[in-house]
Amino acid sequence: MKKSKSCRKKSKKALDMFSTKRPRGRPIKVVASAVRGRADNLDGILHQVWDSLWPSLSVAQSEEEVCNALKDASQYEGDFRDSVPLILKLIKDPKLPKRKNAQIRFLADSLGGQGIVTPRRSRDICAKDRAKDKHRHQIIRYELWVECSCGYKGNSLNRACPDCGAKLFFEPPFASDF
């Protein structure tokens, strides 16, 4: 005998309900794309003012001297106001590169975390996010429509006829050929 509808077991949770549990592992302090965005912004600013900023910044020994050096970049001074102790620490870092573009990237990536994460972690986050962008769009597989002498009409398999194995002599153009 069939049970009545009122006796059916009611589910406690809907299947499409959003889970309120937090993910396992260490809680996230910063969003990687935000760190990279700030780092890229600071990179552009530093490229604009580097020639006037670096001579006085390279000889700075205290936070006051760093503040005075940042006044050379007067229009962007507010972007670096909260980072003065961190900038002093970074210019004294033995891993600071010697070349101009590398120094700018080092400082920008280190300051991207705004002191919430360590400068080293901030650089790692930026590098990882750039690497992810570099490999984001790739062609994984392509198919060609073939009509073979064996009578097969359809998509090729590994640039060959799936029925008889006849190879294609046509190579599709790639971006490197242009």
SVG drawing of the C-alpha trace seen along z (x, -y; Angstrom):
<svg xmlns="http://www.w3.org/2000/svg" viewBox="-2 -68 75 70">
<polyline fill="none" stroke="black" stroke-width="0.4" points="0.0,0.0 1.3,-3.5 2.1,-5.9 0.2,-9.1 1.9,-12.4 1.7,-13.7 3.9,-10.8 6.7,-11.4 10.0,-12.3 10.8,-16.0 14.3,-17.0 16.0,-19.3 18.2,-21.1 17.5,-22.2 20.0,-21.0 20.6,-24.4 21.2,-26.0 24.4,-28.0 26.8,-26.4 27.7,-28.6 30.7,-26.5 34.0,-28.2 36.6,-26.5 39.2,-24.3 42.7,-25.7 44.1,-29.0 41.7,-31.9 42.3,-34.2 43.7,-37.6 43.8,-39.3 42.3,-38.8 45.1,-38.0 43.6,-40.1 43.4,-43.1 47.0,-42.8 48.0,-42.5 45.9,-45.4 47.4,-47.6 50.9,-46.4 50.3,-47.2 48.9,-50.6 52.0,-51.4 54.2,-50.0 52.8,-52.6 53.2,-55.4 56.8,-54.5 57.7,-54.4 56.4,-57.9 58.3,-59.4 61.3,-57.1 63.9,-59.4 63.2,-62.1 62.3,-59.8 65.1,-57.2 68.2,-59.4 66.8,-60.8 65.1,-57.5 68.2,-55.4 70.2,-57.4 67.3,-57.6 68.2,-56.2 65.0,-57.2 61.3,-57.5 61.6,-61.3 64.0,-61.1 61.7,-58.7 58.8,-61.2 61.0,-64.0 61.9,-61.8 58.2,-61.0 57.5,-64.7 59.4,-64.7 56.4,-62.6 54.0,-65.2 51.0,-64.3 51.2,-60.6 52.4,-61.2 49.1,-60.0 49.5,-56.6 52.6,-56.0 51.8,-57.8 50.8,-54.7 53.7,-52.7 56.7,-54.8 58.0,-52.3 57.6,-49.4 59.4,-51.4 62.3,-52.1 62.5,-48.4 62.4,-47.5 65.1,-49.8 67.4,-48.4 66.6,-44.8 69.6,-43.0 67.5,-41.4 66.6,-44.7 67.5,-44.4 70.1,-46.6 68.4,-47.5 65.7,-50.2 62.8,-48.2 63.5,-45.3 63.6,-47.7 60.3,-49.3 58.7,-45.9 60.2,-44.8 58.9,-47.8 55.5,-47.8 54.8,-44.1 56.0,-44.3 53.8,-47.3 50.8,-45.7 49.9,-43.8 49.7,-47.1 51.5,-45.5 48.6,-43.1 50.8,-40.3 54.6,-40.3 56.4,-41.9 57.7,-38.4 54.2,-37.0 52.9,-40.0 55.5,-39.4 54.6,-35.7 50.9,-36.5 51.7,-38.9 53.9,-36.4 51.4,-33.6 48.6,-35.9 50.7,-37.0 51.6,-33.4 47.9,-32.5 47.0,-35.3 49.8,-34.2 48.3,-30.7 44.6,-31.6 43.6,-31.2 45.0,-28.3 43.7,-26.1 43.6,-22.6 42.2,-20.7 41.0,-21.5 39.0,-19.4 38.8,-19.3 35.9,-18.2 37.1,-15.5 35.6,-13.6 37.8,-10.5 38.2,-8.2 37.0,-5.3 33.6,-7.0 33.9,-8.6 32.5,-12.0 33.0,-13.8 35.5,-15.2 39.2,-14.0 40.9,-12.3 44.5,-13.5 44.6,-14.9 43.7,-11.5 40.6,-9.6 39.2,-7.8 38.1,-4.8 41.1,-4.0 43.8,-6.2 44.7,-8.2 46.7,-11.2 45.9,-14.8 48.5,-16.7 46.9,-20.0 48.5,-21.9 46.3,-24.7 47.9,-28.1 49.1,-29.1 49.6,-32.6 53.4,-32.2 53.2,-31.9 51.7,-35.4"/>
</svg>
